């Protein structure tokens, strides 16, 4: 048998157990795990802040990781849309933001194979996360902002991947100011964003962006 040699991206199975009951399971890059959990719970309406991160116990077993919480979680009421979202930046801002985003990804992961997400404010990136899963990257970056006690509604969300309906749902549930991608959105993503009054910017890294408002 020939031995395969080449770049690899780290991936593990991560399971969140709350009160002894499995709640979520991820196939993900096993870094920034408190942010991953906090972001997912926030998006799903199971927590309102980063206090949950202080309750986590993390245990590693080779390619499997268990994150435990002492009690079950119950969904709260629907999170309201902020009365005022930050405005969408000028079109030429996005090309620079995506250059900054990918420069950071390439510096950390020379072999590639990673999706990236970032929260941006005032023309610069405030928080950035990478993962083998595009949805995980979004959860992580939302969790990073929560752990830093930052107001998510004051930030826009950048993603390196296509904007799917699920990513649009995460964006609307977390109440970011806008959502931008170097790719394009799906029909479900646009409908989800329109119902929430969220602006999507497609092909945002190029000269001719598409605005879905």
C-alpha positions in Angstrom: 0.0 0.0 0.0 1.3 3.4 -0.9 1.5 5.9 1.9 -0.3 9.1 1.1 1.7 12.2 2.0 0.2 15.7 1.7 -1.4 18.5 3.7 -4.1 17.7 6.2 -6.8 19.7 8.0 -7.5 18.8 11.6 -11.0 17.6 12.2 -12.7 15.9 15.2 -16.1 14.9 16.4 -17.3 17.3 19.1 -20.4 16.6 21.2 -22.1 18.9 23.6 -23.9 17.2 26.5 -26.2 19.2 28.7 -27.5 17.6 31.9 -26.4 14.2 30.6 -28.4 14.6 27.4 -26.6 14.9 24.0 -27.6 18.3 22.6 -25.3 19.1 19.5 -22.7 17.2 17.6 -20.1 18.8 15.3 -17.5 17.6 12.8 -15.2 20.6 13.2 -11.7 22.0 13.7 -11.2 21.5 17.4 -10.1 25.0 18.3 -12.0 27.9 19.9 -14.5 25.4 21.3 -16.0 27.6 24.0 -16.7 30.2 21.2 -18.2 27.4 19.0 -20.6 26.3 21.8 -21.5 29.8 22.9 -22.2 30.9 19.4 -24.4 27.9 18.5 -26.4 28.2 21.8 -26.9 31.9 21.2 -28.1 31.4 17.6 -30.5 28.7 18.7 -31.9 30.9 21.5 -30.6 28.7 24.3 -28.4 31.4 25.9 -28.4 35.2 25.9 -24.7 35.9 26.7 -21.4 34.3 27.3 -22.1 33.1 30.9 -22.6 29.6 29.6 -18.9 29.3 28.7 -18.0 29.3 32.4 -20.0 26.1 32.8 -18.2 23.9 30.2 -16.0 20.9 30.9 -14.0 19.7 28.0 -12.6 16.1 27.7 -10.5 14.9 24.8 -10.4 11.3 23.5 -8.2 11.2 20.4 -10.5 12.4 17.5 -13.5 12.7 19.8 -14.2 15.5 22.3 -17.0 15.8 24.8 -18.1 19.1 26.2 -20.4 18.8 29.2 -22.7 21.2 30.9 -24.2 20.5 34.3 -27.8 21.3 33.4 -30.2 21.1 30.5 -31.0 24.2 28.5 -34.4 25.5 27.5 -35.1 27.8 24.6 -36.1 31.3 25.5 -38.5 33.6 23.7 -37.7 34.9 20.2 -34.9 37.5 20.1 -36.1 40.8 18.7 -34.6 42.5 15.7 -32.6 45.5 16.8 -34.5 48.8 16.4 -31.6 50.2 14.4 -28.9 48.3 12.5 -25.6 49.8 11.5 -25.6 50.9 7.9 -24.0 48.9 5.1 -20.5 50.1 4.3 -19.5 51.6 1.0 -18.9 49.0 -1.8 -15.2 49.5 -2.0 -14.9 48.7 1.7 -15.7 45.0 1.1 -12.8 44.2 -1.2 -10.3 45.4 1.5 -12.2 43.5 4.2 -12.0 40.3 2.2 -8.3 40.8 1.4 -7.7 41.1 5.2 -9.8 38.1 5.9 -8.0 35.8 3.4 -4.5 37.1 4.3 -5.2 36.0 7.9 -6.5 32.6 6.8 -3.5 31.9 4.6 -1.1 33.0 7.3 -2.6 30.5 9.7 -3.3 27.7 7.3 -0.8 27.5 4.5 -2.3 24.3 3.2 -5.8 25.7 2.7 -8.9 23.7 3.3 -10.5 26.1 5.7 -13.7 28.2 5.7 -13.6 31.6 7.4 -16.0 34.0 9.0 -15.4 37.4 10.5 -17.3 40.2 12.2 -16.4 43.6 10.9 -17.0 47.1 12.3 -15.9 50.5 11.1 -14.1 49.2 8.0 -11.9 46.6 9.8 -12.2 43.0 11.1 -12.9 42.8 14.8 -13.2 39.0 15.1 -12.3 36.1 12.8 -12.6 32.3 13.0 -11.8 29.4 10.7 -13.1 25.8 10.6 -13.5 22.9 8.2 -17.2 23.6 8.3 -18.6 26.9 7.1 -21.5 26.9 9.6 -19.0 26.2 12.5 -16.9 29.2 11.5 -20.0 31.4 11.8 -20.9 30.0 15.2 -17.3 30.5 16.4 -17.1 34.1 15.4 -20.4 35.0 17.0 -19.3 33.2 20.1 -16.0 35.2 20.1 -17.9 38.5 20.1 -20.2 37.3 23.0 -17.1 36.1 25.0 -15.7 39.6 24.5 -19.1 41.2 25.6 -19.3 43.0 22.2 -22.5 44.2 20.7 -23.1 41.9 17.7 -25.7 44.2 16.1 -22.9 46.8 15.6 -21.0 44.3 13.3 -21.4 43.0 9.8 -20.7 39.3 9.1 -18.3 38.2 6.4 -18.2 34.6 5.1 -15.8 33.0 2.7 -18.4 30.5 1.4 -21.7 30.7 -0.5 -24.5 32.1 1.7 -26.9 29.2 2.3 -30.3 29.4 4.0 -28.7 28.2 7.2 -26.0 30.8 7.2 -28.6 33.5 6.6 -30.6 32.1 9.5 -27.6 32.3 11.8 -27.1 35.9 10.7 -30.7 37.0 11.3 -30.9 35.1 14.6 -27.7 36.8 15.9 -28.9 40.2 14.6 -25.8 41.2 12.7 -26.0 44.5 10.7 -25.4 42.9 7.3 -24.1 39.7 5.6 -21.5 39.6 2.9 -19.8 36.9 0.9 -17.4 36.6 -2.0 -19.9 34.1 -3.5 -23.7 34.5 -4.0 -26.7 33.6 -1.8 -29.3 30.9 -2.4 -33.0 31.8 -2.9 -33.7 30.5 0.7 -31.0 32.8 2.1 -32.5 35.8 0.4 -36.0 35.1 1.5 -34.8 34.5 5.1 -32.9 37.8 5.1 -35.8 39.8 3.5 -38.2 38.6 6.2 -35.7 39.9 8.8 -34.8 43.1 7.1 -31.2 42.0 6.7 -29.1 43.2 3.7 -27.0 40.6 1.9 -24.0 41.6 -0.3 -23.0 38.9 -2.9 -19.7 38.9 -4.9 -18.6 41.4 -2.3 -14.9 40.9 -2.8 -15.1 41.9 -6.5 -15.7 45.1 -8.4 -19.4 44.5 -9.1 -21.2 43.5 -5.9 -24.9 42.4 -5.9 -27.1 43.9 -3.2 -30.0 41.8 -1.9 -32.0 44.1 0.4 
